[in-house]
Amino acid sequence: MNESDHKRNIKKAWKEQERQRLLGSVPIPLAELRNLFDHLDRKDAPACDHTLRDTLTFLRSRGLEEPAIVAWLNEHGGFCDCVLANVENTFGPFL
């Protein structure tokens, strides 16, 4: 293995480790996270009122743990329904 291959393998291993760390931090089943993103992206979604109103409605309808999920969403840039796209940009590729 040459030095270039070695560096590429190190970078690949780091990216996988980071991916696993990110996925391990998600306090909601990944399928439900995808469903949440889809729910918020639907055509008939209400206009954002700069709260997590629609997100909370979704979480409650599924009996999911609101405090932990909301804290996690906030930590990753999701402070209201319209900016959950920030979270989706980070985690969407893994779903």
Residue frames as a rotation matrix with the C-alpha (Angstrom) as fourth column:
MET 1
0.586 0.810 0.000 0.00
0.810 -0.586 0.000 0.00
0.000 0.000 -1.000 0.00
ASN 2
-0.367 -0.719 0.591 1.43
0.679 -0.641 -0.357 3.35
0.635 0.270 0.724 -0.98
GLU 3
-0.892 -0.071 -0.446 1.19
0.395 -0.600 -0.695 6.52
-0.219 -0.797 0.564 1.10
SER 4
-0.752 0.655 -0.078 -1.73
-0.607 -0.641 0.471 7.88
0.258 0.401 0.879 -0.93
ASP 5
-0.119 0.705 -0.699 -3.74
-0.008 0.703 0.711 4.69
0.993 0.090 -0.078 -0.36
HIS 6
-0.516 -0.157 -0.842 -2.87
0.790 0.292 -0.539 4.77
0.330 -0.944 -0.027 3.32
LYS 7
-0.971 0.160 -0.175 -4.10
-0.080 -0.915 -0.396 8.38
-0.224 -0.370 0.902 3.67
ARG 8
-0.479 0.835 -0.270 -7.27
-0.614 -0.099 0.783 7.54
0.628 0.541 0.560 1.75
ASN 9
-0.144 0.394 -0.908 -7.95
0.406 0.860 0.309 4.57
0.903 -0.324 -0.283 4.06
ILE 10
-0.779 -0.168 -0.604 -7.38
0.625 -0.278 -0.729 6.71
-0.045 -0.946 0.322 7.16
LYS 11
-0.870 0.486 -0.082 -9.78
-0.492 -0.867 0.081 9.34
-0.032 0.111 0.993 5.83
LYS 12
-0.261 0.792 -0.553 -12.37
-0.351 0.456 0.818 6.67
0.899 0.407 0.159 4.97
ALA 13
-0.329 0.076 -0.941 -12.07
0.730 0.652 -0.203 5.14
0.598 -0.754 -0.270 8.46
TRP 14
-0.942 -0.026 -0.336 -12.43
0.248 -0.729 -0.638 8.56
-0.228 -0.684 0.693 10.09
LYS 15
-0.660 0.743 -0.116 -15.55
-0.669 -0.510 0.540 9.34
0.342 0.434 0.834 8.03
GLU 16
-0.106 0.618 -0.779 -17.10
0.081 0.786 0.612 6.02
0.991 0.002 -0.134 9.02
GLN 17
-0.586 -0.167 -0.793 -16.25
0.780 0.147 -0.608 6.63
0.218 -0.975 0.045 12.67
GLU 18
-0.958 0.250 -0.138 -17.85
-0.208 -0.942 -0.264 10.09
-0.196 -0.225 0.954 12.47
ARG 19
-0.411 0.837 -0.360 -20.90
-0.519 0.110 0.847 8.61
0.749 0.535 0.390 10.76
GLN 20
-0.167 0.302 -0.938 -21.29
0.550 0.819 0.166 6.05
0.818 -0.488 -0.303 13.54
ARG 21
-0.842 -0.176 -0.510 -20.85
0.530 -0.450 -0.719 8.74
-0.103 -0.876 0.472 16.21
LEU 22
-0.826 0.560 -0.053 -23.53
-0.556 -0.798 0.232 10.91
0.088 0.221 0.971 14.61
LEU 23
-0.180 0.793 -0.581 -25.95
-0.311 0.515 0.799 8.03
0.933 0.324 0.154 14.19
GLY 24
-0.388 -0.050 -0.920 -25.33
0.710 0.620 -0.333 6.91
0.588 -0.783 -0.205 17.76
SER 25
-0.978 -0.032 -0.205 -26.37
0.159 -0.753 -0.638 10.34
-0.134 -0.657 0.742 19.02
VAL 26
-0.612 0.790 0.013 -29.84
-0.430 -0.347 0.833 10.22
0.663 0.505 0.552 17.47
PRO 27
-0.902 0.254 0.349 -32.48
-0.276 0.281 -0.919 9.82
-0.332 -0.925 -0.183 20.24
ILE 28
0.230 0.963 -0.144 -35.23
-0.708 0.064 -0.703 8.78
-0.668 0.263 0.696 17.81
PRO 29
0.139 -0.166 0.976 -35.42
0.445 0.891 0.088 5.68
-0.885 0.422 0.197 15.61
LEU 30
-0.776 -0.564 -0.284 -33.89
0.021 -0.472 0.881 6.56
-0.631 0.677 0.378 12.25
ALA 31
-0.632 0.620 0.464 -37.05
0.730 0.276 0.626 5.55
0.260 0.734 -0.627 10.39
GLU 32
0.390 0.795 -0.464 -39.04
0.898 -0.441 -0.001 7.98
-0.205 -0.416 -0.886 12.56
LEU 33
-0.175 -0.528 -0.831 -36.48
0.201 -0.845 0.495 10.73
-0.964 -0.080 0.254 11.93
ARG 34
-0.961 -0.119 0.248 -36.94
0.254 -0.041 0.966 10.20
-0.105 0.992 0.070 8.18
ASN 35
-0.169 0.979 0.116 -40.71
0.942 0.126 0.312 10.25
0.291 0.162 -0.943 8.71
LEU 36
0.266 0.203 -0.942 -40.40
0.635 -0.772 0.013 13.52
-0.725 -0.602 -0.334 10.63
PHE 37
-0.677 -0.574 -0.462 -38.41
0.012 -0.635 0.772 15.12
-0.736 0.517 0.437 7.81
ASP 38
-0.833 0.421 0.358 -40.97
0.484 0.242 0.841 13.88
0.268 0.874 -0.406 5.27
HIS 39
0.100 0.907 -0.410 -43.82
0.992 -0.123 -0.029 15.15
-0.077 -0.404 -0.912 7.45
LEU 40
0.100 -0.121 -0.988 -42.30
0.342 -0.928 0.148 18.62
-0.934 -0.352 -0.051 7.66
ASP 41
-0.818 -0.496 -0.290 -41.55
-0.118 -0.349 0.930 18.68
-0.562 0.795 0.227 3.91
ARG 42
-0.370 0.734 0.569 -45.08
0.839 0.527 -0.134 17.74
-0.399 0.428 -0.811 2.85
LYS 43
-0.663 0.117 0.740 -46.91
0.526 -0.630 0.571 20.01
0.533 0.768 0.356 0.42
ASP 44
0.310 0.891 0.332 -49.71
0.267 -0.416 0.869 20.85
0.913 -0.181 -0.367 2.86
ALA 45
-0.240 -0.472 -0.848 -47.39
0.954 0.048 -0.296 21.70
0.181 -0.880 0.439 5.76
PRO 46
0.815 0.541 -0.204 -48.42
0.575 -0.799 0.176 24.86
-0.068 -0.261 -0.963 7.61
ALA 47
0.456 -0.658 0.599 -46.27
-0.029 -0.684 -0.729 27.95
0.890 0.315 -0.331 7.28
CYS 48
-0.217 -0.635 -0.741 -43.51
0.801 0.319 -0.507 28.01
0.559 -0.704 0.439 9.86
ASP 49
0.790 0.473 0.391 -44.37
0.130 -0.752 0.646 30.07
0.599 -0.460 -0.655 12.92
HIS 50
-0.003 -0.951 0.309 -40.74
-0.451 -0.274 -0.849 29.84
0.892 -0.142 -0.428 14.10
THR 51
0.093 0.041 0.995 -41.54
-0.937 0.341 0.074 27.19
-0.336 -0.939 0.070 16.69
LEU 52
-0.921 -0.352 -0.165 -41.41
-0.384 0.892 0.240 23.41
0.063 0.284 -0.957 16.71
ARG 53
-0.206 0.946 0.250 -45.22
-0.827 -0.031 -0.561 23.23
-0.523 -0.322 0.789 16.73
ASP 54
0.559 0.438 -0.704 -45.52
-0.788 0.546 -0.286 20.80
0.258 0.714 0.650 13.81
THR 55
-0.375 -0.777 -0.505 -42.55
-0.415 0.628 -0.658 18.77
0.829 -0.037 -0.558 15.05
LEU 56
-0.841 0.074 0.537 -44.10
-0.519 0.172 -0.837 18.46
-0.154 -0.982 -0.107 18.52
THR 57
0.239 0.970 -0.043 -47.43
-0.907 0.208 -0.366 17.40
-0.346 0.126 0.930 17.02
PHE 58
0.337 -0.208 -0.918 -45.61
-0.599 0.705 -0.380 14.68
0.726 0.678 0.113 15.07
LEU 59
-0.707 -0.700 -0.102 -43.63
-0.341 0.464 -0.818 13.48
0.620 -0.543 -0.567 18.11
ARG 60
-0.575 0.571 0.586 -46.74
-0.702 0.024 -0.712 13.40
-0.421 -0.820 0.387 20.33
SER 61
0.408 0.804 -0.433 -48.76
-0.912 0.343 -0.224 11.50
-0.031 0.486 0.873 17.72
ARG 62
0.326 -0.379 -0.866 -46.12
-0.288 0.833 -0.472 8.76
0.901 0.403 0.163 17.82
GLY 63
0.992 0.124 -0.040 -45.51
0.006 0.260 0.966 8.76
0.130 -0.958 0.257 21.56
LEU 64
0.266 -0.964 0.001 -41.85
0.636 0.175 -0.752 9.73
0.724 0.200 0.660 21.12
GLU 65
0.253 -0.270 -0.929 -39.76
0.929 -0.202 0.311 11.28
-0.272 -0.941 0.200 23.89
GLU 66
0.813 0.238 0.531 -40.12
0.454 -0.830 -0.324 15.00
0.363 0.505 -0.783 23.26
PRO 67
0.886 -0.445 -0.130 -37.54
-0.256 -0.704 0.663 16.53
-0.386 -0.554 -0.737 25.65
ALA 68
0.083 -0.916 0.393 -34.60
0.193 0.402 0.895 14.42
-0.978 0.001 0.210 24.49
ILE 69
0.077 0.000 0.997 -35.50
0.976 0.204 -0.075 14.71
-0.204 0.979 0.016 20.82
VAL 70
0.906 0.290 0.309 -36.10
0.351 -0.921 -0.166 18.48
0.236 0.259 -0.937 20.95
ALA 71
0.661 -0.734 -0.155 -32.81
-0.258 -0.416 0.872 19.00
-0.705 -0.537 -0.464 22.81
TRP 72
-0.118 -0.708 0.696 -31.01
0.530 0.548 0.647 16.92
-0.840 0.445 0.311 20.18
LEU 73
0.400 0.334 0.854 -32.69
0.911 -0.249 -0.329 18.79
0.102 0.909 -0.404 17.31
ASN 74
0.997 -0.043 -0.062 -31.71
-0.029 -0.976 0.215 22.12
-0.070 -0.213 -0.975 18.89
GLU 75
0.353 -0.931 0.097 -28.13
-0.035 0.090 0.995 20.91
-0.935 -0.355 -0.001 19.32
HIS 76
-0.406 -0.492 0.770 -27.99
0.683 0.396 0.614 20.22
-0.607 0.775 0.175 15.58
GLY 77
-0.980 -0.122 -0.160 -29.54
0.018 -0.846 0.533 23.50
-0.200 0.519 0.831 14.43
GLY 78
-0.519 0.852 0.071 -33.24
0.467 0.213 0.858 22.58
0.716 0.479 -0.508 14.42
PHE 79
-0.958 0.095 -0.271 -34.81
0.187 -0.510 -0.840 25.40
-0.218 -0.855 0.471 16.44
CYS 80
-0.168 0.953 -0.251 -38.05
-0.611 -0.300 -0.733 25.61
-0.774 0.030 0.632 14.49
ASP 81
0.461 0.462 0.757 -39.94
0.184 0.785 -0.591 23.55
-0.868 0.412 0.277 11.92
CYS 82
0.993 -0.012 -0.120 -38.49
-0.119 -0.274 -0.954 25.41
-0.021 0.962 -0.274 8.92
VAL 83
0.274 -0.960 -0.059 -34.86
-0.934 -0.251 -0.256 25.09
0.231 0.125 -0.965 9.98
LEU 84
0.482 -0.101 0.870 -35.04
-0.328 0.900 0.286 21.36
-0.812 -0.423 0.401 10.61
ALA 85
0.969 -0.229 -0.088 -33.55
-0.033 0.231 -0.972 21.31
0.243 0.945 0.217 7.12
ASN 86
0.216 -0.930 0.297 -30.25
-0.920 -0.296 -0.258 21.99
0.328 -0.217 -0.919 8.94
VAL 87
-0.036 -0.160 0.986 -30.64
-0.669 0.737 0.095 18.69
-0.742 -0.657 -0.134 10.75
GLU 88
0.815 0.414 0.406 -31.78
0.009 0.690 -0.723 16.91
-0.580 0.593 0.558 7.60
ASN 89
0.741 -0.600 -0.301 -28.71
-0.536 -0.257 -0.804 18.14
0.405 0.757 -0.512 5.71
THR 90
-0.202 -0.853 0.481 -26.49
-0.979 0.162 -0.124 16.54
0.028 -0.496 -0.868 8.34
PHE 91
-0.487 0.040 0.872 -28.38
-0.444 0.849 -0.287 13.31
-0.752 -0.527 -0.396 8.97
GLY 92
0.487 0.807 -0.334 -30.48
-0.680 0.111 -0.724 12.83
-0.547 0.580 0.603 5.84
PRO 93
0.095 -0.496 -0.863 -27.74
-0.890 0.345 -0.297 11.05
0.445 0.797 -0.409 3.88
PHE 94
-0.861 -0.466 0.206 -27.62
-0.504 0.725 -0.469 8.38
0.069 -0.508 -0.859 6.60
LEU 95
-0.298 0.850 0.435 -31.33
-0.496 0.251 -0.831 7.62
-0.816 -0.463 0.346 6.49
